[in-house]
Amino acid sequence: MRIIRILFIISLIVFQINSFAQEQEDIKFCKTSEVNEQLLNENPELRLEREYFNKLIKEYVRNNPKDDNTYIIPVVFHVIHNYGPENISKAQIEDQIRILNDDYNLMNSDTTMIIDEFKNLAANCNIEFRLAKLDPNGNCTDGITRTVSELTYNGGEEVKQISPTWNRENLSYLNVWVVNRIEGAAGYSYYPYYDDMSYAGILMTYSYVGSIEEGSVNRSRTLTHEIGHYLNLAHPWGSTNEPGSPANCGIDDDVDDTPNTIGHTTCSLYAVTCGSLDNVQNYMDYSYCARMFTIGQAARMHAALNSYPTRIMLWQTDNLANTGVLDPNAIAECTPICDFANELVFGCTNLEVQLSDLSYNTDVIDNWEWELEGAIPSVSYEKNPIVNYPEPGKYDVSLTVSNDAGYDSKTVSNKVIIYDPNDALDLPASLDIENNDFPIVQGSEFNEYFFIENSESSWERTSNAASSGDYSMRILNGYNIENTSNSFLTPAFKFDSLDFPINIYFDVAYSKKSSSTNDILKVHFSDDCGQTWKLQYYKSGNILATTDYNTPYGTFVPTADEWREESISLSQNFFYHSNSVKIKFESISKGGNTMYVDNIRIERDLTNISTSKNIEAKLYPNPFTDILYLETEGTENLEIYISDISGRILAQKIINKGETLVEISNLLPKGISGFFIIKIVGEDSQEVFKLQKM
């Protein structure tokens, strides 16, 4: 038995070490110190207010050595999302509330792991958190708002403008904003001395909320830590974000029973860094093995909860009643808020699509009614129906949800885009953005350019610059939030009439704004009408740039020599759905400068054509000066490719069966001379000529 017990202890230690090591690989630190210091630098008068506030806090702690009150705090979560994983579920948020209540009331099961030296200091803070049941207007709520915005990818103070705080002059909530990403941090909060209620609250990254689904056990105490800041606790080494610095021994957190420490990013339980044993398991450290607040920290938080004007309002009886949390057992059936993903669905005719209800604000929805333009069935009463789209077109989707409290509806226009794979353009092709009918493509009923726009600036046709002709495609990434994606889709093309591989050429122009900007360009291909995509090209930053210098945003207009030709080769193995192919050019903003794409061409790779016979053809005169003729028997369709000596294709032309004499000198660019290669390709034959233009 003793051997088994020893092995168990060893395995437990190894598990903990591995868990901590794994967490350190992607650790993100709290940003509270930085945002508060920035606030003080921008508002120097607040430094005196902070000093006065902390003086009052110390007086309250000294005059109230034993505070047994239970403080109930109403909470609202503002989820800022773009229908990605950051749109966390109510279950994940409720799991976070459970963890907060365990941590702040010393009910967490891992208190048994607090080392003996600090067990007698572990505090029951008597603070309880409850999701709000009434919003500031007195309407029924489940304590969660959801706002769709690209700001989720670069979370900051701006999200508080699009999903405003619920605090009012006589009404107060703990506001928590959840986003996809906060640069350099998992979260941050303002200290309570700053009384601007529009800012008061906490910003969190979605993967640090709760322990289930998108959260994780190791990260689930992050909000516990940030609420500590919200209630006026500093890090154990003080209000900086530099754990591990020896200078931290000279800084204090204004809590008597937290030993001075340099701070930790690993779980060194018996570390002594400033002359005494460190409280490494404190929720306000960065050790990722937090288990406790101290009695002194609890007293300091109680003092903050009795401070004017903001925190003291949270737990007042009137406020609890007006936010609906006074009775924890009260059950209210709220009117649902209808929602489903805005993301567009692409596919070929007879596509099956599953639609998913994402409605919120209630646990009870009695009825779903989907109106599905172009689908079979066209109406569904299921929560998550599967329907079929038999015909090409752009179709709206509508949903109405209801319960006894009321109903709500939502419509997304052109949510489902269905193409006929047979409605595709022949090759070879040069994508024509010069046509005044752009984005409509002539000769095709429903096969055109399509734009997927996710931000203020998306791809657009411009006459500011072009590598060929007068127009190119451009995106102004300087307007866009970091990590936002915008795409344009080309028409579909038939690849089945040609041999493989096939080459796709395009010209790109891009200049970085600064050394730290690294915008991304991706090129994807789809052989199932856009339902799925295969990435075939990826370049960013210096690799993507076509200049050797940086250009301030808004000034980059490429010259003729600042374009670069790119090529992508596709083999027959690429296609397993159909031979109708669409191309997607995707830009991802990473700091932002202008990017251009032009002169997109799709051609056969003539170097790999295998033939069984030569074509009977004559090319004359050779050399030539002005006029050049090709004479053939006219017994089959032919494709003509003209390339320079390096192999770059300059022009192509299809000669229809029956044509026997064709002038092709007009295919060459004007004003050039030298040697060229002309390749004539038939169904199972070819002929190659070397040509000189004088």
C-alpha positions as CSV (number, residue, x, y, z in Angstrom):
1,M,0.0,0.0,0.0
2,R,2.8,2.4,0.8
3,I,4.4,1.8,-2.6
4,I,1.1,2.5,-4.3
5,R,0.7,5.7,-2.3
6,I,4.2,6.9,-3.2
7,L,3.6,6.2,-6.9
8,F,0.3,8.1,-6.7
9,I,2.0,11.1,-5.1
10,I,4.7,11.0,-7.7
11,S,2.2,10.8,-10.5
12,L,0.2,13.7,-9.1
13,I,3.3,15.8,-8.9
14,V,4.3,15.0,-12.4
15,F,0.8,15.8,-13.6
16,Q,0.9,19.2,-11.9
17,I,4.3,20.0,-13.3
18,N,3.2,19.0,-16.8
19,S,0.0,21.0,-16.5
20,F,1.9,24.1,-15.3
21,A,4.5,23.7,-18.0
22,Q,1.9,23.3,-20.7
23,E,0.1,26.5,-19.4
24,Q,3.4,28.5,-19.5
25,E,3.8,27.8,-23.2
26,D,0.9,30.0,-24.1
27,I,0.6,32.1,-20.9
28,K,-0.9,35.6,-21.2
29,F,-0.4,38.0,-18.4
30,C,-2.9,40.4,-16.8
31,K,-2.8,43.9,-18.4
32,T,-4.3,45.8,-15.4
33,S,-1.1,47.6,-14.4
34,E,-0.5,48.9,-18.0
35,V,-4.0,50.2,-18.6
36,N,-4.2,51.9,-15.2
37,E,-0.8,53.5,-15.6
38,Q,-1.8,54.7,-19.1
39,L,-5.0,56.2,-17.5
40,L,-2.9,58.0,-14.9
41,N,-0.5,59.3,-17.5
42,E,-3.4,60.7,-19.5
43,N,-5.1,62.1,-16.4
44,P,-2.3,63.2,-14.0
45,E,-4.9,64.6,-11.6
46,L,-6.1,61.0,-10.9
47,R,-2.8,60.2,-9.0
48,L,-3.9,62.4,-6.1
49,E,-7.4,60.8,-6.2
50,R,-5.8,57.4,-6.1
51,E,-3.6,58.3,-3.1
52,Y,-6.6,59.7,-1.3
53,F,-8.7,56.7,-2.1
54,N,-6.1,54.2,-0.8
55,K,-5.8,56.3,2.4
56,L,-9.6,55.8,2.9
57,I,-9.3,52.1,2.2
58,K,-6.6,51.7,4.9
59,E,-8.7,53.6,7.4
60,Y,-11.7,51.4,6.6
61,V,-9.7,48.2,7.1
62,R,-8.3,49.6,10.4
63,N,-11.7,50.6,11.7
64,N,-13.5,47.4,10.6
65,P,-11.2,44.5,11.6
66,K,-14.1,42.0,11.4
67,D,-16.5,42.4,8.5
68,D,-18.9,39.5,8.4
69,N,-21.3,41.0,5.8
70,T,-22.1,38.9,2.7
71,Y,-21.7,41.0,-0.4
72,I,-23.9,40.0,-3.4
73,I,-22.8,41.4,-6.8
74,P,-25.0,41.4,-9.9
75,V,-23.0,40.5,-13.1
76,V,-23.5,41.0,-16.8
77,F,-21.4,39.3,-19.5
78,H,-21.1,41.3,-22.8
79,V,-20.0,38.7,-25.4
80,I,-18.4,40.5,-28.4
81,H,-18.1,37.9,-31.2
82,N,-18.1,37.2,-34.9
83,Y,-19.8,33.8,-34.6
84,G,-16.4,32.2,-33.8
85,P,-15.4,30.3,-30.7
86,E,-15.5,33.5,-28.7
87,N,-19.3,33.3,-28.8
88,I,-19.2,31.3,-25.7
89,S,-22.2,29.4,-24.3
90,K,-24.3,30.3,-21.4
91,A,-23.1,27.0,-19.8
92,Q,-19.5,28.2,-19.9
93,I,-20.4,31.5,-18.3
94,E,-22.4,29.8,-15.6
95,D,-19.5,27.6,-15.0
96,Q,-17.3,30.7,-14.5
97,I,-19.9,32.1,-12.0
98,R,-19.7,28.8,-10.1
99,I,-15.9,29.0,-9.9
100,L,-16.0,32.7,-8.7
101,N,-18.4,31.8,-5.9
102,D,-16.2,28.8,-4.9
103,D,-13.0,30.9,-4.9
104,Y,-14.5,33.9,-3.1
105,N,-16.1,31.8,-0.4
106,L,-13.3,29.3,0.2
107,M,-15.4,26.5,-1.2
108,N,-13.0,25.4,-3.9
109,S,-12.1,21.8,-3.5
110,D,-8.4,22.4,-4.1
111,T,-8.0,24.4,-0.8
112,T,-6.7,21.1,0.6
113,M,-3.6,21.7,-1.5
114,I,-2.8,25.0,0.2
115,I,0.5,24.5,2.0
116,D,0.3,24.4,5.8
117,E,2.2,27.6,6.2
118,F,-0.7,29.6,4.7
119,K,-3.8,27.6,5.5
120,N,-4.6,29.7,8.5
121,L,-4.5,32.9,6.3
122,A,-6.9,31.5,3.6
123,A,-10.0,33.8,3.6
124,N,-13.7,33.3,3.1
125,C,-14.3,36.7,1.4
126,N,-18.1,36.4,1.7
127,I,-18.6,37.7,-1.8
128,E,-21.3,36.1,-4.1
129,F,-21.8,36.7,-7.8
130,R,-25.1,36.3,-9.5
131,L,-26.0,36.8,-13.2
132,A,-28.4,39.7,-13.6
133,K,-32.1,39.0,-14.2
134,L,-33.2,42.5,-15.1
135,D,-31.4,44.9,-17.5
136,P,-31.1,48.6,-16.8
137,N,-34.5,49.2,-18.4
138,G,-36.2,46.6,-16.2
139,N,-36.4,44.0,-19.0
140,C,-36.0,40.3,-18.3
141,T,-32.5,39.1,-19.1
142,D,-30.3,36.1,-18.4
143,G,-27.3,38.4,-17.7
144,I,-25.7,37.9,-21.1
145,T,-25.6,40.3,-24.1
146,R,-24.2,39.3,-27.5
147,T,-22.9,41.8,-30.1
148,V,-21.4,40.9,-33.5
149,S,-18.3,42.9,-34.3
150,E,-14.8,42.5,-35.8
151,L,-13.6,44.4,-32.7
152,T,-13.5,41.0,-31.0
153,Y,-10.2,40.2,-32.7
154,N,-8.4,43.2,-31.1
155,G,-10.3,43.7,-27.9
156,G,-9.9,47.0,-26.1
157,E,-11.9,50.0,-24.8
158,E,-13.7,50.3,-28.1
159,V,-15.9,47.3,-27.3
160,K,-17.4,49.2,-24.4
161,Q,-18.8,51.6,-27.0
162,I,-20.6,49.0,-29.1
163,S,-21.8,47.1,-26.1
164,P,-22.1,49.8,-23.4
165,T,-21.8,49.2,-19.7
166,W,-25.1,48.6,-17.9
167,N,-24.1,50.9,-15.1
168,R,-26.4,53.9,-14.5
169,E,-26.5,56.7,-12.0
170,N,-28.6,54.7,-9.6
171,L,-28.0,51.2,-10.9
172,S,-24.8,49.2,-10.9
173,Y,-23.5,45.8,-12.3
174,L,-20.2,44.2,-12.5
175,N,-19.7,44.3,-16.3
176,V,-17.5,41.7,-18.0
177,W,-16.7,42.0,-21.7
178,V,-15.6,38.8,-23.5
179,V,-13.6,39.0,-26.8
180,N,-11.6,36.7,-29.0
181,R,-8.3,38.4,-28.4
182,I,-6.7,41.1,-26.2
183,E,-3.2,41.9,-27.4
184,G,-0.6,40.5,-24.9
185,A,-3.1,39.6,-22.2
186,A,-5.8,37.4,-20.9
187,G,-7.7,40.3,-19.3
188,Y,-7.6,43.5,-17.4
189,S,-9.6,45.8,-15.1
190,Y,-9.6,49.3,-13.8
191,Y,-9.1,49.9,-10.1
192,P,-12.1,51.4,-8.2
193,Y,-10.5,54.8,-7.6
194,Y,-11.5,55.6,-11.2
195,D,-15.2,56.5,-10.9
196,D,-16.1,56.7,-14.6
197,M,-18.9,54.1,-14.7
198,S,-18.7,53.8,-18.4
199,Y,-15.3,52.2,-18.1
200,A,-15.8,50.3,-14.9
201,G,-15.5,46.5,-15.6
202,I,-13.3,43.8,-16.8
203,L,-12.2,42.8,-20.3
204,M,-11.5,39.0,-20.8
205,T,-10.3,36.7,-23.5
206,Y,-12.9,34.0,-24.2
207,S,-10.6,31.0,-23.6
208,Y,-9.9,32.2,-20.1
209,V,-13.6,32.1,-19.0
210,G,-14.7,29.0,-17.1
211,S,-13.3,25.5,-17.1
212,I,-15.5,23.8,-19.8
213,E,-16.0,24.0,-23.6
214,E,-13.7,26.9,-24.8
215,G,-12.3,27.4,-21.3
216,S,-9.9,25.2,-19.3
217,V,-9.3,24.3,-15.7
218,N,-5.8,25.8,-15.7
219,R,-7.1,29.2,-16.9
220,S,-10.4,29.3,-15.1
221,R,-9.1,31.5,-12.2
222,T,-8.2,34.4,-14.5
223,L,-11.5,36.2,-13.8
224,T,-11.0,35.5,-10.1
225,H,-7.7,37.4,-10.4
226,E,-9.2,40.3,-12.4
227,I,-12.1,40.8,-10.0
228,G,-9.4,41.1,-7.3
229,H,-8.1,44.1,-9.3
230,Y,-11.6,45.4,-9.7
231,L,-11.9,45.3,-5.9
232,N,-8.6,47.1,-5.4
233,L,-6.1,44.3,-5.0
234,A,-2.7,44.7,-6.6
235,H,-0.4,41.8,-7.5
236,P,1.5,40.5,-4.4
237,W,4.6,42.4,-5.7
238,G,2.7,45.6,-6.3
239,S,1.0,47.4,-9.2
240,T,3.5,46.4,-12.0
241,N,3.5,43.7,-14.6
242,E,7.1,42.5,-14.1
243,P,7.0,39.3,-12.0
244,G,10.4,38.0,-11.2
245,S,12.2,41.3,-10.9
246,P,14.4,41.6,-7.8
247,A,13.3,45.3,-7.5
248,N,9.8,44.0,-6.5
249,C,11.0,43.3,-3.0
250,G,10.9,47.0,-2.4
251,I,7.3,47.3,-3.6
252,D,4.3,46.6,-1.4
253,D,0.7,45.7,-2.3
254,D,-0.7,47.4,0.8
255,V,-1.9,44.1,2.3
256,D,-0.2,43.2,5.6
257,D,-0.4,39.5,5.5
258,T,0.9,38.9,1.9
259,P,4.7,38.6,2.1
260,N,6.8,40.7,-0.1
261,T,7.7,38.7,-3.2
262,I,9.3,39.2,-6.6
263,G,6.3,37.4,-8.1
264,H,6.1,34.0,-9.9
265,T,5.2,32.5,-13.3
266,T,5.8,28.9,-12.1
267,C,4.5,27.0,-9.1
268,S,7.5,27.1,-6.7
269,L,5.5,26.5,-3.6
270,Y,8.4,27.0,-1.1
271,A,10.1,29.9,-2.9
272,V,11.7,32.5,-0.7
273,T,12.5,35.6,-2.8
274,C,12.4,38.6,-0.4
275,G,13.5,37.1,2.9
276,S,10.3,35.2,3.8
277,L,8.2,32.4,2.3
278,D,6.2,33.6,-0.7
279,N,2.4,33.1,-0.9
280,V,2.8,31.5,-4.4
281,Q,-0.7,30.1,-4.3
282,N,-2.3,33.5,-4.1
283,Y,-5.0,34.3,-6.7
284,M,-3.2,37.6,-7.4
285,D,0.1,35.9,-8.4
286,Y,0.9,34.5,-11.9
287,S,1.9,31.0,-10.7
288,Y,-1.1,29.2,-12.2
289,C,-1.5,27.2,-9.0
290,A,-3.7,29.7,-7.2
291,R,-5.8,28.5,-4.3
292,M,-6.5,31.4,-2.0
293,F,-7.0,35.0,-1.0
294,T,-5.6,36.1,2.4
295,I,-7.6,37.6,5.3
296,G,-5.9,40.9,4.6
297,Q,-6.9,40.8,0.9
298,A,-10.5,40.0,1.9
299,A,-10.6,43.0,4.2
300,R,-9.2,45.3,1.4
301,M,-11.9,44.1,-1.0
302,H,-14.6,44.7,1.6
303,A,-13.2,48.2,2.0
304,A,-13.5,48.7,-1.8
305,L,-17.0,47.5,-1.7
306,N,-17.8,50.2,0.8
307,S,-16.2,52.9,-1.3
308,Y,-18.0,55.7,-3.1
309,P,-19.3,56.2,-5.7
310,T,-19.2,53.0,-7.7
311,R,-18.5,49.7,-5.8
312,I,-20.7,50.5,-2.8
313,M,-23.8,50.6,-5.1
314,L,-23.3,47.0,-6.3
315,W,-24.6,45.2,-3.2
316,Q,-27.2,47.6,-1.9
317,T,-30.6,46.0,-1.4
318,D,-32.4,48.3,-3.9
319,N,-29.7,47.6,-6.5
320,L,-30.1,43.9,-6.0
321,A,-33.8,44.2,-6.4
322,N,-33.5,46.4,-9.5
323,T,-31.1,44.0,-11.2
324,G,-33.2,41.0,-10.3
325,V,-30.7,39.1,-8.1
326,L,-32.2,39.7,-4.6
327,D,-34.0,36.3,-4.7
328,P,-31.5,33.7,-6.1
329,N,-34.4,31.2,-6.6
330,A,-36.6,33.5,-8.6
331,I,-37.3,32.1,-12.1
332,A,-38.3,34.4,-14.9
333,E,-39.1,33.4,-18.5
334,C,-37.5,36.0,-20.7
335,T,-38.4,36.8,-24.3
336,P,-35.8,35.1,-26.6
337,I,-33.5,37.1,-28.7
338,C,-33.4,35.4,-32.1
339,D,-30.0,34.6,-33.6
340,F,-28.2,32.4,-36.1
341,A,-24.9,32.7,-37.8
342,N,-24.5,35.5,-40.4
343,E,-21.8,33.5,-42.1
344,L,-22.6,32.9,-45.8
345,V,-23.1,29.3,-47.0
346,F,-21.7,28.4,-50.5
347,G,-22.3,25.2,-52.5
348,C,-23.4,23.5,-55.6
349,T,-27.0,22.7,-56.7
350,N,-28.7,20.1,-54.4
351,L,-26.6,21.1,-51.5
352,E,-27.8,20.0,-48.0
353,V,-27.5,22.7,-45.4
354,Q,-27.9,22.4,-41.6
355,L,-29.0,25.6,-40.0
356,S,-28.4,26.1,-36.3
357,D,-30.4,28.2,-33.9
358,L,-28.2,30.4,-31.7
359,S,-31.0,32.4,-29.9
360,Y,-30.3,33.5,-26.4
361,N,-31.7,35.4,-23.3
362,T,-33.7,32.5,-22.2
363,D,-33.5,28.8,-21.4
364,V,-37.0,28.1,-22.8
365,I,-37.9,28.4,-26.5
366,D,-41.2,26.7,-27.4
367,N,-41.3,27.4,-31.1
368,W,-39.0,27.8,-34.1
369,E,-40.2,28.8,-37.5
370,W,-37.6,28.9,-40.4
371,E,-38.5,30.6,-43.7
372,L,-36.1,29.2,-46.3
373,E,-36.2,30.8,-49.7
374,G,-35.2,28.4,-52.4
375,A,-35.0,25.4,-50.1
376,I,-36.8,22.1,-49.7
377,P,-38.6,22.3,-47.4
378,S,-39.2,26.1,-47.6
379,V,-40.6,26.2,-44.0
380,S,-39.3,24.2,-41.0
381,Y,-40.3,24.1,-37.4
382,E,-37.3,22.2,-36.2
383,K,-34.6,23.9,-34.0
384,N,-31.7,22.9,-36.3
385,P,-33.2,21.8,-39.6
386,I,-31.4,20.1,-42.5
387,V,-32.7,21.4,-45.9
388,N,-31.8,21.0,-49.6
389,Y,-31.2,23.7,-52.2
390,P,-31.8,22.3,-55.7
391,E,-31.4,25.4,-57.9
392,P,-28.7,28.0,-58.3
393,G,-29.4,31.4,-56.7
394,K,-28.9,33.7,-53.7
395,Y,-31.4,32.9,-51.0
396,D,-32.6,34.7,-47.8
397,V,-33.0,32.8,-44.5
398,S,-35.4,34.0,-41.7
399,L,-36.0,32.6,-38.2
400,T,-38.7,33.4,-35.7
401,V,-38.4,32.1,-32.1
402,S,-41.0,32.4,-29.4
403,N,-42.1,31.3,-25.9
404,D,-44.9,32.4,-23.5
405,A,-43.0,35.7,-22.9
406,G,-42.9,36.8,-26.5
407,Y,-41.1,36.3,-29.8
408,D,-38.3,37.7,-31.9
409,S,-37.2,37.3,-35.6
410,K,-34.0,37.7,-37.7
411,T,-33.4,37.6,-41.4
412,V,-30.0,37.3,-43.2
413,S,-30.2,38.3,-46.9
414,N,-28.4,36.2,-49.4
415,K,-27.2,33.8,-46.7
416,V,-27.1,30.8,-49.0
417,I,-25.3,31.1,-52.4
418,I,-25.9,28.1,-54.7
419,Y,-24.0,27.7,-58.0
420,D,-24.5,25.3,-60.9
421,P,-21.1,23.6,-61.4
422,N,-21.9,23.4,-65.2
423,D,-22.2,27.2,-65.3
424,A,-18.5,27.8,-65.6
425,L,-16.2,29.6,-68.0
426,D,-13.8,27.9,-70.5
427,L,-10.0,28.1,-70.3
428,P,-7.6,29.5,-71.0
429,A,-8.9,32.7,-69.3
430,S,-7.8,36.1,-68.2
431,L,-10.1,37.4,-65.4
432,D,-11.6,40.5,-66.8
433,I,-12.0,43.3,-64.2
434,E,-11.8,45.9,-67.0
435,N,-15.4,45.3,-68.0
436,N,-17.8,48.1,-67.0
437,D,-20.3,45.5,-66.0
438,F,-18.0,44.2,-63.2
439,P,-18.6,42.2,-61.0
440,I,-21.0,40.6,-63.5
441,V,-19.3,38.3,-66.0
442,Q,-20.7,38.2,-69.5
443,G,-21.9,34.9,-70.9
444,S,-22.8,33.4,-67.5
445,E,-26.2,33.5,-65.9
446,F,-25.1,33.3,-62.2
447,N,-21.3,33.1,-62.3
448,E,-19.7,36.4,-61.1
449,Y,-17.3,37.9,-58.7
450,F,-18.4,37.8,-55.1
451,F,-17.1,39.7,-52.1
452,I,-17.0,38.5,-48.5
453,E,-16.8,41.7,-46.5
454,N,-16.0,41.6,-42.8
455,S,-14.7,45.0,-42.1
456,E,-14.9,48.7,-43.0
457,S,-12.6,48.3,-45.9
458,S,-12.9,45.2,-48.2
459,W,-11.6,44.3,-51.6
460,E,-12.8,46.7,-54.4
461,R,-12.0,47.5,-58.0
462,T,-9.8,50.6,-58.3
463,S,-8.3,52.6,-61.1
464,N,-5.5,54.0,-58.8
465,A,-3.0,51.4,-60.1
466,A,-2.9,48.4,-62.4
467,S,-0.2,46.0,-63.7
468,S,-2.3,45.4,-66.8
469,G,-5.1,47.6,-68.2
470,D,-6.7,50.3,-66.1
471,Y,-8.1,48.5,-63.1
472,S,-6.9,46.2,-60.3
473,M,-8.3,44.8,-57.1
474,R,-7.4,46.7,-53.9
475,I,-7.9,46.5,-50.2
476,L,-7.1,49.3,-47.7
477,N,-6.1,47.2,-44.6
478,G,-5.1,50.3,-42.7
479,Y,-8.8,50.8,-41.9
480,N,-9.3,47.3,-40.6
481,I,-9.1,45.8,-37.2
482,E,-6.2,43.4,-36.8
483,N,-6.9,39.7,-37.8
484,T,-10.0,40.6,-39.8
485,S,-10.4,38.6,-43.1
486,N,-11.8,39.9,-46.4
487,S,-12.1,37.9,-49.6
488,F,-13.2,38.1,-53.2
489,L,-14.2,35.0,-55.1
490,T,-13.7,34.6,-58.9
491,P,-16.2,33.1,-61.3
492,A,-16.0,29.4,-61.7
493,F,-13.9,27.9,-64.5
494,K,-14.1,24.5,-66.4
495,F,-10.8,22.6,-66.1
496,D,-12.0,19.4,-67.6
497,S,-11.2,20.3,-71.2
498,L,-7.5,20.7,-70.6
499,D,-4.6,18.5,-69.5
500,F,-2.9,19.0,-66.2
501,P,-1.1,20.6,-64.5
502,I,-2.7,24.0,-64.8
503,N,-1.0,27.2,-63.8
504,I,-2.7,30.2,-62.2
505,Y,-0.8,33.5,-62.5
506,F,-1.5,36.8,-60.9
507,D,0.3,40.1,-60.1
508,V,0.6,41.4,-56.6
509,A,1.8,44.7,-55.2
510,Y,2.2,45.4,-51.4
511,S,4.4,47.6,-49.3
512,K,4.6,47.3,-45.5
513,K,3.6,50.2,-43.4
514,S,6.4,49.6,-40.8
515,S,8.7,46.8,-39.8
516,S,6.0,45.3,-37.5
517,T,3.2,45.1,-40.1
518,N,2.7,41.7,-41.6
519,D,-0.5,41.6,-43.7
520,I,-1.3,38.2,-45.2
521,L,-2.5,37.2,-48.6
522,K,-3.9,33.7,-49.1
523,V,-5.2,32.1,-52.3
524,H,-7.7,29.2,-52.0
525,F,-9.3,26.9,-54.6
526,S,-12.7,25.2,-54.4
527,D,-14.0,22.4,-56.7
528,D,-17.4,22.3,-54.8
529,C,-18.8,25.8,-55.6
530,G,-17.2,27.3,-52.5
531,Q,-18.4,24.9,-49.9
532,T,-14.9,23.9,-49.0
533,W,-11.6,25.5,-49.8
534,K,-8.0,24.3,-50.3
535,L,-5.2,26.7,-49.4
536,Q,-2.6,26.8,-52.2
537,Y,-0.8,30.1,-51.6
538,Y,0.3,32.0,-48.4
539,K,2.6,35.0,-48.1
540,S,2.9,37.7,-45.5
541,G,5.1,40.6,-44.3
542,N,8.5,40.8,-45.9
543,I,7.8,37.7,-48.1
544,L,4.7,39.3,-49.6
545,A,6.2,42.8,-49.9
546,T,7.1,43.9,-53.5
547,T,9.1,46.9,-52.3
548,D,12.3,47.2,-50.3
549,Y,10.9,50.2,-48.3
550,N,8.0,50.8,-45.9
551,T,5.2,53.2,-46.9
552,P,3.0,55.1,-44.5
553,Y,-0.5,54.0,-44.8
554,G,-2.6,55.6,-47.5
555,T,0.4,56.5,-49.7
556,F,1.3,53.3,-51.4
557,V,0.4,53.3,-55.1
558,P,2.7,50.9,-56.9
559,T,4.8,51.9,-59.9
560,A,5.2,49.5,-62.9
561,D,8.3,47.9,-61.3
562,E,6.6,47.4,-57.9
563,W,4.4,44.6,-59.2
564,R,5.5,40.9,-58.9
565,E,4.1,38.0,-60.8
566,E,3.1,34.9,-58.7
567,S,2.2,31.5,-60.0
568,I,0.4,28.5,-58.6
569,S,0.3,25.0,-60.2
570,L,-2.6,22.6,-59.8
571,S,-2.5,19.0,-60.7
572,Q,-5.4,16.6,-61.5
573,N,-5.1,15.2,-58.0
574,F,-6.5,18.4,-56.7
575,F,-10.0,17.7,-58.1
576,Y,-12.3,15.1,-56.5
577,H,-15.6,16.9,-56.4
578,S,-15.9,18.4,-59.9
579,N,-13.8,20.1,-62.5
580,S,-15.6,23.4,-61.9
581,V,-13.2,25.6,-59.9
582,K,-13.6,28.9,-58.0
583,I,-10.6,30.9,-56.7
584,K,-10.7,32.9,-53.4
585,F,-8.2,35.7,-52.7
586,E,-8.2,36.4,-49.0
587,S,-6.5,39.3,-47.1
588,I,-5.9,39.2,-43.4
589,S,-5.1,42.5,-41.7
590,K,-2.0,42.5,-39.6
591,G,-1.2,46.2,-39.0
592,G,-2.5,47.3,-42.3
593,N,-1.3,48.7,-45.6
594,T,-2.7,48.8,-49.1
595,M,-2.6,45.6,-51.1
596,Y,-3.3,45.1,-54.8
597,V,-4.0,42.1,-57.0
598,D,-4.3,42.2,-60.8
599,N,-3.9,40.3,-64.1
600,I,-5.2,36.9,-62.9
601,R,-4.7,34.3,-65.6
602,I,-5.4,30.6,-65.8
603,E,-3.4,28.6,-68.4
604,R,-2.2,25.1,-69.2
605,D,1.3,24.2,-68.2
606,L,2.5,23.6,-71.7
607,T,5.8,22.1,-70.6
608,N,4.0,18.9,-69.5
609,I,1.8,18.2,-72.6
610,S,2.2,14.7,-74.0
611,T,1.1,14.2,-77.7
612,S,1.0,11.4,-80.2
613,K,1.5,13.3,-83.4
614,N,2.3,16.7,-84.8
615,I,-0.1,19.2,-86.2
616,E,0.1,20.1,-89.9
617,A,0.6,23.8,-89.7
618,K,2.6,26.6,-91.3
619,L,3.7,29.8,-89.8
620,Y,4.8,32.6,-92.1
621,P,6.6,34.8,-92.6
622,N,9.4,33.9,-90.2
623,P,11.1,36.2,-89.3
624,F,8.4,38.8,-89.6
625,T,8.0,42.5,-89.1
626,D,4.3,43.4,-89.1
627,I,1.9,40.6,-90.2
628,L,2.1,36.9,-89.1
629,Y,-0.2,34.2,-90.3
630,L,-0.9,30.7,-89.1
631,E,-2.3,28.2,-91.7
632,T,-3.8,24.8,-90.6
633,E,-6.0,22.1,-92.0
634,G,-9.0,23.3,-89.9
635,T,-9.9,19.7,-88.8
636,E,-10.0,20.4,-85.0
637,N,-10.2,23.0,-82.4
638,L,-6.7,24.4,-81.6
639,E,-5.2,26.4,-78.8
640,I,-2.3,28.8,-79.5
641,Y,0.1,29.9,-76.7
642,I,2.8,32.6,-77.3
643,S,5.6,32.8,-74.8
644,D,8.9,34.4,-74.5
645,I,12.2,32.5,-74.3
646,S,11.9,32.2,-70.5
647,G,8.6,30.4,-70.9
648,R,6.3,33.2,-69.7
649,I,3.1,33.0,-71.6
650,L,2.3,36.4,-73.2
651,A,-0.9,35.6,-75.1
652,Q,-3.3,32.7,-76.0
653,K,-6.0,32.2,-78.5
654,I,-8.5,29.5,-79.4
655,I,-8.9,28.6,-83.1
656,N,-12.2,27.0,-83.9
657,K,-12.6,23.9,-86.1
658,G,-13.0,25.1,-89.7
659,E,-10.7,28.1,-89.5
660,T,-7.7,27.5,-91.8
661,L,-5.9,30.9,-92.0
662,V,-5.6,33.1,-88.9
663,E,-3.6,36.3,-88.3
664,I,-1.9,36.1,-84.9
665,S,0.5,39.0,-85.1
666,N,-2.0,41.1,-83.3
667,L,-1.7,38.8,-80.2
668,L,1.8,40.1,-79.4
669,P,2.3,43.2,-77.3
670,K,3.0,46.2,-79.5
671,G,6.4,47.6,-79.8
672,I,8.4,44.5,-78.8
673,S,10.8,42.4,-80.8
674,G,13.0,39.4,-80.3
675,F,12.6,35.6,-80.2
676,F,9.3,33.9,-79.1
677,I,7.9,30.4,-78.8
678,I,4.6,29.6,-80.4
679,K,2.9,26.3,-79.3
680,I,-0.1,25.0,-81.1
681,V,-2.1,22.4,-79.2
682,G,-4.8,20.1,-80.4
683,E,-6.8,17.3,-78.8
684,D,-3.9,14.8,-79.0
685,S,-1.3,16.7,-81.0
686,Q,1.0,19.7,-80.9
687,E,3.4,21.7,-82.8
688,V,6.1,24.2,-81.6
689,F,7.7,27.0,-83.6
690,K,10.5,29.3,-82.8
691,L,9.7,32.7,-84.1
692,Q,11.7,36.0,-84.6
693,K,10.0,39.4,-84.7
694,M,12.2,42.0,-86.3
